[in-house]
Amino acid sequence: MQWEWEQIAEVVCSVGQIGPVGPDDDFYDLGFSSINSLELLIQLETLCNATIPDDRFIEARTPRGILQIIHSLDGTLA
């Protein structure tokens, strides 16, 4: 599956129960919590069928940031 930031934003909105998120919106500034972050990581790893490095995930605070991580894992995605 070729991921786009819009798909990540949908997962972010669903997990965090927050409104629309743009590609460079910091979802923590929009009300995302640390518990939401853990749930988001689990959801994305399940959807991607890959392990997302925790240290990189913590730094990615936007859909575009997460997309960059996912694209960097392309060689390891099922």
SEFIZA-3560 file (N, C-alpha, C; in Angstrom, 3 decimals):
REM SEFIZA-3560
<numar><xx>0.845</xx><yy>-1.191</yy><zz>0.000</zz><atom>N</atom></numar>
<numar><xx>0.000</xx><yy>0.000</yy><zz>0.000</zz><atom>CA</atom></numar>
<numar><xx>0.880</xx><yy>1.240</yy><zz>0.000</zz><atom>C</atom></numar>
<numar><xx>0.589</xx><yy>2.157</yy><zz>-0.873</zz><atom>N</atom></numar>
<numar><xx>1.298</xx><yy>3.428</yy><zz>-0.920</zz><atom>CA</atom></numar>
<numar><xx>0.577</xx><yy>4.410</yy><zz>-0.002</zz><atom>C</atom></numar>
<numar><xx>1.224</xx><yy>4.776</yy><zz>1.079</zz><atom>N</atom></numar>
<numar><xx>0.617</xx><yy>5.673</yy><zz>2.063</zz><atom>CA</atom></numar>
<numar><xx>0.715</xx><yy>7.116</yy><zz>1.615</zz><atom>C</atom></numar>
<numar><xx>-0.302</xx><yy>7.888</yy><zz>1.966</zz><atom>N</atom></numar>
<numar><xx>-0.334</xx><yy>9.338</yy><zz>1.752</zz><atom>CA</atom></numar>
<numar><xx>-0.643</xx><yy>9.976</yy><zz>3.097</zz><atom>C</atom></numar>
<numar><xx>-0.340</xx><yy>11.250</yy><zz>3.234</zz><atom>N</atom></numar>
<numar><xx>-0.548</xx><yy>11.901</yy><zz>4.528</zz><atom>CA</atom></numar>
<numar><xx>-2.026</xx><yy>11.906</yy><zz>4.921</zz><atom>C</atom></numar>
<numar><xx>-2.921</xx><yy>11.926</yy><zz>3.940</zz><atom>N</atom></numar>
<numar><xx>-4.356</xx><yy>11.957</yy><zz>4.242</zz><atom>CA</atom></numar>
<numar><xx>-4.803</xx><yy>10.710</yy><zz>5.008</zz><atom>C</atom></numar>
<numar><xx>-4.259</xx><yy>9.546</yy><zz>4.640</zz><atom>N</atom></numar>
<numar><xx>-4.617</xx><yy>8.316</yy><zz>5.351</zz><atom>CA</atom></numar>
<numar><xx>-4.111</xx><yy>8.359</yy><zz>6.787</zz><atom>C</atom></numar>
<numar><xx>-2.932</xx><yy>8.889</yy><zz>6.984</zz><atom>N</atom></numar>
<numar><xx>-2.396</xx><yy>9.012</yy><zz>8.331</zz><atom>CA</atom></numar>
<numar><xx>-3.235</xx><yy>9.990</yy><zz>9.130</zz><atom>C</atom></numar>
<numar><xx>-3.619</xx><yy>11.095</yy><zz>8.511</zz><atom>N</atom></numar>
<numar><xx>-4.454</xx><yy>12.088</yy><zz>9.196</zz><atom>CA</atom></numar>
<numar><xx>-5.786</xx><yy>11.479</yy><zz>9.626</zz><atom>C</atom></numar>
<numar><xx>-6.353</xx><yy>10.608</yy><zz>8.797</zz><atom>N</atom></numar>
<numar><xx>-7.613</xx><yy>9.941</yy><zz>9.168</zz><atom>CA</atom></numar>
<numar><xx>-7.432</xx><yy>9.086</yy><zz>10.413</zz><atom>C</atom></numar>
<numar><xx>-6.326</xx><yy>8.354</yy><zz>10.481</zz><atom>N</atom></numar>
<numar><xx>-6.057</xx><yy>7.513</yy><zz>11.652</zz><atom>CA</atom></numar>
<numar><xx>-5.831</xx><yy>8.394</yy><zz>12.871</zz><atom>C</atom></numar>
<numar><xx>-5.090</xx><yy>9.486</yy><zz>12.705</zz><atom>N</atom></numar>
<numar><xx>-4.840</xx><yy>10.430</yy><zz>13.800</zz><atom>CA</atom></numar>
<numar><xx>-6.161</xx><yy>10.968</yy><zz>14.337</zz><atom>C</atom></numar>
<numar><xx>-7.044</xx><yy>11.403</yy><zz>13.442</zz><atom>N</atom></numar>
<numar><xx>-8.339</xx><yy>11.953</yy><zz>13.852</zz><atom>CA</atom></numar>
<numar><xx>-9.184</xx><yy>10.904</yy><zz>14.561</zz><atom>C</atom></numar>
<numar><xx>-9.173</xx><yy>9.704</yy><zz>14.065</zz><atom>N</atom></numar>
<numar><xx>-9.950</xx><yy>8.628</yy><zz>14.660</zz><atom>CA</atom></numar>
<numar><xx>-9.436</xx><yy>8.275</yy><zz>16.052</zz><atom>C</atom></numar>
<numar><xx>-8.139</xx><yy>8.098</yy><zz>16.180</zz><atom>N</atom></numar>
<numar><xx>-7.543</xx><yy>7.716</yy><zz>17.459</zz><atom>CA</atom></numar>
<numar><xx>-7.697</xx><yy>8.841</yy><zz>18.487</zz><atom>C</atom></numar>
<numar><xx>-7.414</xx><yy>10.067</yy><zz>18.058</zz><atom>N</atom></numar>
<numar><xx>-7.441</xx><yy>11.198</yy><zz>18.989</zz><atom>CA</atom></numar>
<numar><xx>-8.789</xx><yy>11.849</yy><zz>19.148</zz><atom>C</atom></numar>
<numar><xx>-9.751</xx><yy>11.413</yy><zz>18.345</zz><atom>N</atom></numar>
<numar><xx>-11.075</xx><yy>12.015</yy><zz>18.335</zz><atom>CA</atom></numar>
<numar><xx>-10.962</xx><yy>13.536</yy><zz>18.235</zz><atom>C</atom></numar>
<numar><xx>-10.153</xx><yy>13.956</yy><zz>17.245</zz><atom>N</atom></numar>
<numar><xx>-9.963</xx><yy>15.378</yy><zz>16.989</zz><atom>CA</atom></numar>
<numar><xx>-10.412</xx><yy>15.684</yy><zz>15.574</zz><atom>C</atom></numar>
<numar><xx>-10.583</xx><yy>16.969</yy><zz>15.311</zz><atom>N</atom></numar>
<numar><xx>-11.088</xx><yy>17.401</yy><zz>14.016</zz><atom>CA</atom></numar>
<numar><xx>-10.066</xx><yy>17.253</yy><zz>12.910</zz><atom>C</atom></numar>
<numar><xx>-10.328</xx><yy>17.858</yy><zz>11.787</zz><atom>N</atom></numar>
<numar><xx>-9.446</xx><yy>17.729</yy><zz>10.628</zz><atom>CA</atom></numar>
<numar><xx>-8.003</xx><yy>18.094</yy><zz>10.977</zz><atom>C</atom></numar>
<numar><xx>-7.082</xx><yy>17.344</yy><zz>10.389</zz><atom>N</atom></numar>
<numar><xx>-5.652</xx><yy>17.557</yy><zz>10.608</zz><atom>CA</atom></numar>
<numar><xx>-4.996</xx><yy>17.719</yy><zz>9.247</zz><atom>C</atom></numar>
<numar><xx>-4.251</xx><yy>18.803</yy><zz>9.078</zz><atom>N</atom></numar>
<numar><xx>-3.522</xx><yy>19.030</yy><zz>7.833</zz><atom>CA</atom></numar>
<numar><xx>-2.191</xx><yy>18.312</yy><zz>7.845</zz><atom>C</atom></numar>
<numar><xx>-1.470</xx><yy>18.334</yy><zz>6.740</zz><atom>N</atom></numar>
<numar><xx>-0.225</xx><yy>17.574</yy><zz>6.623</zz><atom>CA</atom></numar>
<numar><xx>0.852</xx><yy>18.003</yy><zz>7.614</zz><atom>C</atom></numar>
<numar><xx>0.860</xx><yy>19.274</yy><zz>7.988</zz><atom>N</atom></numar>
<numar><xx>1.899</xx><yy>19.786</yy><zz>8.880</zz><atom>CA</atom></numar>
<numar><xx>1.353</xx><yy>20.240</yy><zz>10.228</zz><atom>C</atom></numar>
<numar><xx>0.120</xx><yy>19.848</yy><zz>10.540</zz><atom>N</atom></numar>
<numar><xx>-0.460</xx><yy>20.184</yy><zz>11.843</zz><atom>CA</atom></numar>
<numar><xx>0.126</xx><yy>19.287</yy><zz>12.916</zz><atom>C</atom></numar>
<numar><xx>0.577</xx><yy>19.898</yy><zz>13.992</zz><atom>N</atom></numar>
<numar><xx>1.085</xx><yy>19.158</yy><zz>15.144</zz><atom>CA</atom></numar>
<numar><xx>-0.126</xx><yy>18.656</yy><zz>15.921</zz><atom>C</atom></numar>
<numar><xx>-0.364</xx><yy>17.333</yy><zz>15.881</zz><atom>N</atom></numar>
<numar><xx>-1.588</xx><yy>16.831</yy><zz>16.485</zz><atom>CA</atom></numar>
<numar><xx>-1.584</xx><yy>16.927</yy><zz>18.000</zz><atom>C</atom></numar>
<numar><xx>-0.418</xx><yy>17.093</yy><zz>18.619</zz><atom>N</atom></numar>
<numar><xx>-0.388</xx><yy>17.313</yy><zz>20.072</zz><atom>CA</atom></numar>
<numar><xx>-0.927</xx><yy>18.698</yy><zz>20.398</zz><atom>C</atom></numar>
<numar><xx>-0.653</xx><yy>19.672</yy><zz>19.534</zz><atom>N</atom></numar>
<numar><xx>-1.205</xx><yy>21.018</yy><zz>19.716</zz><atom>CA</atom></numar>
<numar><xx>-2.722</xx><yy>21.024</yy><zz>19.538</zz><atom>C</atom></numar>
<numar><xx>-3.252</xx><yy>20.031</yy><zz>18.835</zz><atom>N</atom></numar>
<numar><xx>-4.694</xx><yy>19.938</yy><zz>18.599</zz><atom>CA</atom></numar>
<numar><xx>-5.419</xx><yy>19.102</yy><zz>19.660</zz><atom>C</atom></numar>
<numar><xx>-4.691</xx><yy>18.655</yy><zz>20.693</zz><atom>N</atom></numar>
<numar><xx>-5.326</xx><yy>17.927</yy><zz>21.777</zz><atom>CA</atom></numar>
<numar><xx>-4.958</xx><yy>16.470</yy><zz>21.913</zz><atom>C</atom></numar>
<numar><xx>-4.023</xx><yy>16.002</yy><zz>21.114</zz><atom>N</atom></numar>
<numar><xx>-3.585</xx><yy>14.612</yy><zz>21.181</zz><atom>CA</atom></numar>
<numar><xx>-2.880</xx><yy>14.380</yy><zz>22.508</zz><atom>C</atom></numar>
<numar><xx>-3.093</xx><yy>13.227</yy><zz>23.124</zz><atom>N</atom></numar>
<numar><xx>-2.457</xx><yy>12.902</yy><zz>24.406</zz><atom>CA</atom></numar>
<numar><xx>-1.401</xx><yy>11.809</yy><zz>24.214</zz><atom>C</atom></numar>
<numar><xx>-0.632</xx><yy>11.553</yy><zz>25.266</zz><atom>N</atom></numar>
<numar><xx>0.381</xx><yy>10.498</yy><zz>25.181</zz><atom>CA</atom></numar>
<numar><xx>-0.267</xx><yy>9.126</yy><zz>25.035</zz><atom>C</atom></numar>
<numar><xx>-1.422</xx><yy>8.944</yy><zz>25.627</zz><atom>N</atom></numar>
<numar><xx>-2.148</xx><yy>7.675</yy><zz>25.467</zz><atom>CA</atom></numar>
<numar><xx>-2.595</xx><yy>7.522</yy><zz>24.020</zz><atom>C</atom></numar>
<numar><xx>-3.070</xx><yy>8.617</yy><zz>23.422</zz><atom>N</atom></numar>
<numar><xx>-3.433</xx><yy>8.582</yy><zz>22.005</zz><atom>CA</atom></numar>
<numar><xx>-2.221</xx><yy>8.219</yy><zz>21.156</zz><atom>C</atom></numar>
<numar><xx>-1.067</xx><yy>8.739</yy><zz>21.539</zz><atom>N</atom></numar>
<numar><xx>0.154</xx><yy>8.480</yy><zz>20.784</zz><atom>CA</atom></numar>
<numar><xx>0.488</xx><yy>6.989</yy><zz>20.755</zz><atom>C</atom></numar>
<numar><xx>0.385</xx><yy>6.344</yy><zz>21.890</zz><atom>N</atom></numar>
<numar><xx>0.655</xx><yy>4.906</yy><zz>21.956</zz><atom>CA</atom></numar>
<numar><xx>-0.345</xx><yy>4.132</yy><zz>21.099</zz><atom>C</atom></numar>
<numar><xx>-1.612</xx><yy>4.506</yy><zz>21.185</zz><atom>N</atom></numar>
<numar><xx>-2.639</xx><yy>3.845</yy><zz>20.375</zz><atom>CA</atom></numar>
<numar><xx>-2.389</xx><yy>4.075</yy><zz>18.887</zz><atom>C</atom></numar>
<numar><xx>-1.976</xx><yy>5.300</yy><zz>18.537</zz><atom>N</atom></numar>
<numar><xx>-1.670</xx><yy>5.606</yy><zz>17.138</zz><atom>CA</atom></numar>
<numar><xx>-0.515</xx><yy>4.744</yy><zz>16.632</zz><atom>C</atom></numar>
<numar><xx>0.526</xx><yy>4.623</yy><zz>17.435</zz><atom>N</atom></numar>
<numar><xx>1.663</xx><yy>3.810</yy><zz>17.044</zz><atom>CA</atom></numar>
<numar><xx>1.235</xx><yy>2.364</yy><zz>16.793</zz><atom>C</atom></numar>
<numar><xx>0.439</xx><yy>1.815</yy><zz>17.688</zz><atom>N</atom></numar>
<numar><xx>-0.036</xx><yy>0.435</yy><zz>17.538</zz><atom>CA</atom></numar>
<numar><xx>-0.889</xx><yy>0.287</yy><zz>16.280</zz><atom>C</atom></numar>
<numar><xx>-1.792</xx><yy>1.244</yy><zz>16.058</zz><atom>N</atom></numar>
<numar><xx>-2.663</xx><yy>1.196</yy><zz>14.869</zz><atom>CA</atom></numar>
<numar><xx>-1.840</xx><yy>1.241</yy><zz>13.585</zz><atom>C</atom></numar>
<numar><xx>-0.879</xx><yy>2.170</yy><zz>13.529</zz><atom>N</atom></numar>
<numar><xx>-0.078</xx><yy>2.307</yy><zz>12.312</zz><atom>CA</atom></numar>
<numar><xx>0.798</xx><yy>1.087</yy><zz>12.079</zz><atom>C</atom></numar>
<numar><xx>1.376</xx><yy>0.540</yy><zz>13.140</zz><atom>N</atom></numar>
<numar><xx>2.186</xx><yy>-0.662</yy><zz>12.966</zz><atom>CA</atom></numar>
<numar><xx>1.340</xx><yy>-1.830</yy><zz>12.467</zz><atom>C</atom></numar>
<numar><xx>0.122</xx><yy>-1.918</yy><zz>12.957</zz><atom>N</atom></numar>
<numar><xx>-0.786</xx><yy>-2.972</yy><zz>12.498</zz><atom>CA</atom></numar>
<numar><xx>-1.148</xx><yy>-2.764</yy><zz>11.027</zz><atom>C</atom></numar>
<numar><xx>-1.505</xx><yy>-1.532</yy><zz>10.672</zz><atom>N</atom></numar>
<numar><xx>-1.898</xx><yy>-1.247</yy><zz>9.292</zz><atom>CA</atom></numar>
<numar><xx>-0.743</xx><yy>-1.413</yy><zz>8.317</zz><atom>C</atom></numar>
<numar><xx>0.461</xx><yy>-1.056</yy><zz>8.756</zz><atom>N</atom></numar>
<numar><xx>1.645</xx><yy>-1.157</yy><zz>7.889</zz><atom>CA</atom></numar>
<numar><xx>2.291</xx><yy>-2.527</yy><zz>7.941</zz><atom>C</atom></numar>
<numar><xx>1.919</xx><yy>-3.312</yy><zz>8.941</zz><atom>N</atom></numar>
<numar><xx>2.562</xx><yy>-4.609</yy><zz>9.164</zz><atom>CA</atom></numar>
<numar><xx>4.073</xx><yy>-4.436</yy><zz>9.276</zz><atom>C</atom></numar>
<numar><xx>4.479</xx><yy>-3.441</yy><zz>10.095</zz><atom>N</atom></numar>
<numar><xx>5.900</xx><yy>-3.140</yy><zz>10.289</zz><atom>CA</atom></numar>
<numar><xx>6.090</xx><yy>-2.522</yy><zz>11.666</zz><atom>C</atom></numar>
<numar><xx>7.324</xx><yy>-2.564</yy><zz>12.132</zz><atom>N</atom></numar>
<numar><xx>7.666</xx><yy>-1.914</yy><zz>13.388</zz><atom>CA</atom></numar>
<numar><xx>8.185</xx><yy>-0.519</yy><zz>13.093</zz><atom>C</atom></numar>
<numar><xx>7.561</xx><yy>0.461</yy><zz>13.709</zz><atom>N</atom></numar>
<numar><xx>7.994</xx><yy>1.850</yy><zz>13.548</zz><atom>CA</atom></numar>
<numar><xx>8.894</xx><yy>2.173</yy><zz>14.744</zz><atom>C</atom></numar>
<numar><xx>10.125</xx><yy>2.605</yy><zz>14.505</zz><atom>N</atom></numar>
<numar><xx>11.037</xx><yy>2.902</yy><zz>15.611</zz><atom>CA</atom></numar>
<numar><xx>10.458</xx><yy>3.963</yy><zz>16.552</zz><atom>C</atom></numar>
<numar><xx>10.439</xx><yy>3.641</yy><zz>17.839</zz><atom>N</atom></numar>
<numar><xx>9.851</xx><yy>4.543</yy><zz>18.837</zz><atom>CA</atom></numar>
<numar><xx>10.483</xx><yy>5.930</yy><zz>18.817</zz><atom>C</atom></numar>
<numar><xx>11.811</xx><yy>5.987</yy><zz>18.745</zz><atom>N</atom></numar>
<numar><xx>12.484</xx><yy>7.282</yy><zz>18.808</zz><atom>CA</atom></numar>
<numar><xx>12.103</xx><yy>8.177</yy><zz>17.632</zz><atom>C</atom></numar>
<numar><xx>11.941</xx><yy>7.595</yy><zz>16.470</zz><atom>N</atom></numar>
<numar><xx>11.532</xx><yy>8.391</yy><zz>15.301</zz><atom>CA</atom></numar>
<numar><xx>10.066</xx><yy>8.769</yy><zz>15.390</zz><atom>C</atom></numar>
<numar><xx>9.239</xx><yy>7.850</yy><zz>15.882</zz><atom>N</atom></numar>
<numar><xx>7.810</xx><yy>8.121</yy><zz>15.997</zz><atom>CA</atom></numar>
<numar><xx>7.555</xx><yy>9.290</yy><zz>16.951</zz><atom>C</atom></numar>
<numar><xx>8.267</xx><yy>9.327</yy><zz>18.065</zz><atom>N</atom></numar>
<numar><xx>8.082</xx><yy>10.389</yy><zz>19.062</zz><atom>CA</atom></numar>
<numar><xx>8.376</xx><yy>11.755</yy><zz>18.469</zz><atom>C</atom></numar>
<numar><xx>9.351</xx><yy>11.821</yy><zz>17.571</zz><atom>N</atom></numar>
<numar><xx>9.717</xx><yy>13.093</yy><zz>16.953</zz><atom>CA</atom></numar>
<numar><xx>8.757</xx><yy>13.524</yy><zz>15.848</zz><atom>C</atom></numar>
<numar><xx>8.034</xx><yy>12.587</yy><zz>15.287</zz><atom>N</atom></numar>
<numar><xx>7.107</xx><yy>12.885</yy><zz>14.185</zz><atom>CA</atom></numar>
<numar><xx>5.775</xx><yy>13.326</yy><zz>14.766</zz><atom>C</atom></numar>
<numar><xx>5.522</xx><yy>14.588</yy><zz>14.759</zz><atom>N</atom></numar>
<numar><xx>4.328</xx><yy>15.124</yy><zz>15.408</zz><atom>CA</atom></numar>
<numar><xx>3.259</xx><yy>15.571</yy><zz>14.404</zz><atom>C</atom></numar>
<numar><xx>3.489</xx><yy>15.242</yy><zz>13.134</zz><atom>N</atom></numar>
<numar><xx>2.568</xx><yy>15.642</yy><zz>12.080</zz><atom>CA</atom></numar>
<numar><xx>2.319</xx><yy>14.450</yy><zz>11.158</zz><atom>C</atom></numar>
<numar><xx>1.214</xx><yy>14.473</yy><zz>10.422</zz><atom>N</atom></numar>
<numar><xx>0.992</xx><yy>13.406</yy><zz>9.449</zz><atom>CA</atom></numar>
<numar><xx>2.133</xx><yy>13.285</yy><zz>8.438</zz><atom>C</atom></numar>
<numar><xx>2.666</xx><yy>14.413</yy><zz>7.999</zz><atom>N</atom></numar>
<numar><xx>3.772</xx><yy>14.368</yy><zz>7.029</zz><atom>CA</atom></numar>
<numar><xx>5.016</xx><yy>13.746</yy><zz>7.671</zz><atom>C</atom></numar>
<numar><xx>5.274</xx><yy>14.040</yy><zz>8.938</zz><atom>N</atom></numar>
<numar><xx>6.408</xx><yy>13.463</yy><zz>9.641</zz><atom>CA</atom></numar>
<numar><xx>6.286</xx><yy>11.952</yy><zz>9.755</zz><atom>C</atom></numar>
<numar><xx>5.093</xx><yy>11.480</yy><zz>10.084</zz><atom>N</atom></numar>
<numar><xx>4.864</xx><yy>10.036</yy><zz>10.176</zz><atom>CA</atom></numar>
<numar><xx>4.983</xx><yy>9.399</yy><zz>8.794</zz><atom>C</atom></numar>
<numar><xx>4.478</xx><yy>10.080</yy><zz>7.779</zz><atom>N</atom></numar>
<numar><xx>4.574</xx><yy>9.565</yy><zz>6.413</zz><atom>CA</atom></numar>
<numar><xx>6.032</xx><yy>9.365</yy><zz>6.006</zz><atom>C</atom></numar>
<numar><xx>6.896</xx><yy>10.290</yy><zz>6.384</zz><atom>N</atom></numar>
<numar><xx>8.315</xx><yy>10.154</yy><zz>6.056</zz><atom>CA</atom></numar>
<numar><xx>8.905</xx><yy>8.901</yy><zz>6.698</zz><atom>C</atom></numar>
<numar><xx>8.498</xx><yy>8.616</yy><zz>7.917</zz><atom>N</atom></numar>
<numar><xx>8.979</xx><yy>7.401</yy><zz>8.581</zz><atom>CA</atom></numar>
<numar><xx>8.486</xx><yy>6.168</yy><zz>7.822</zz><atom>C</atom></numar>
<numar><xx>7.203</xx><yy>6.147</yy><zz>7.504</zz><atom>N</atom></numar>
<numar><xx>6.618</xx><yy>4.995</yy><zz>6.803</zz><atom>CA</atom></numar>
<numar><xx>7.303</xx><yy>4.795</yy><zz>5.457</zz><atom>C</atom></numar>
<numar><xx>7.539</xx><yy>5.874</yy><zz>4.739</zz><atom>N</atom></numar>
<numar><xx>8.214</xx><yy>5.746</yy><zz>3.437</zz><atom>CA</atom></numar>
<numar><xx>9.641</xx><yy>5.238</yy><zz>3.607</zz><atom>C</atom></numar>
<numar><xx>10.288</xx><yy>5.600</yy><zz>4.710</zz><atom>N</atom></numar>
<numar><xx>11.656</xx><yy>5.111</yy><zz>4.929</zz><atom>CA</atom></numar>
<numar><xx>11.675</xx><yy>3.612</yy><zz>5.243</zz><atom>C</atom></numar>
<numar><xx>10.515</xx><yy>3.080</yy><zz>5.662</zz><atom>N</atom></numar>
<numar><xx>10.404</xx><yy>1.658</yy><zz>5.964</zz><atom>CA</atom></numar>
<numar><xx>9.938</xx><yy>0.842</yy><zz>4.764</zz><atom>C</atom></numar>
<numar><xx>9.702</xx><yy>1.500</yy><zz>3.621</zz><atom>N</atom></numar>
<numar><xx>9.135</xx><yy>0.835</yy><zz>2.452</zz><atom>CA</atom></numar>
<numar><xx>9.786</xx><yy>-0.501</yy><zz>2.137</zz><atom>C</atom></numar>
<numar><xx>11.078</xx><yy>-0.613</yy><zz>2.288</zz><atom>N</atom></numar>
<numar><xx>11.751</xx><yy>-1.866</yy><zz>1.981</zz><atom>CA</atom></numar>
<numar><xx>11.391</xx><yy>-2.981</yy><zz>2.946</zz><atom>C</atom></numar>
<numar><xx>10.836</xx><yy>-2.620</yy><zz>4.122</zz><atom>N</atom></numar>
<numar><xx>10.524</xx><yy>-3.625</yy><zz>5.126</zz><atom>CA</atom></numar>
<numar><xx>9.033</xx><yy>-3.884</yy><zz>5.262</zz><atom>C</atom></numar>
<numar><xx>8.209</xx><yy>-3.121</yy><zz>4.536</zz><atom>N</atom></numar>
<numar><xx>6.760</xx><yy>-3.296</yy><zz>4.652</zz><atom>CA</atom></numar>
<numar><xx>6.310</xx><yy>-4.512</yy><zz>3.870</zz><atom>C</atom></numar>
<numar><xx>5.331</xx><yy>-5.205</yy><zz>4.454</zz><atom>N</atom></numar>
<numar><xx>4.792</xx><yy>-6.406</yy><zz>3.788</zz><atom>CA</atom></numar>
<numar><xx>3.835</xx><yy>-6.006</yy><zz>2.699</zz><atom>C</atom></numar>
//
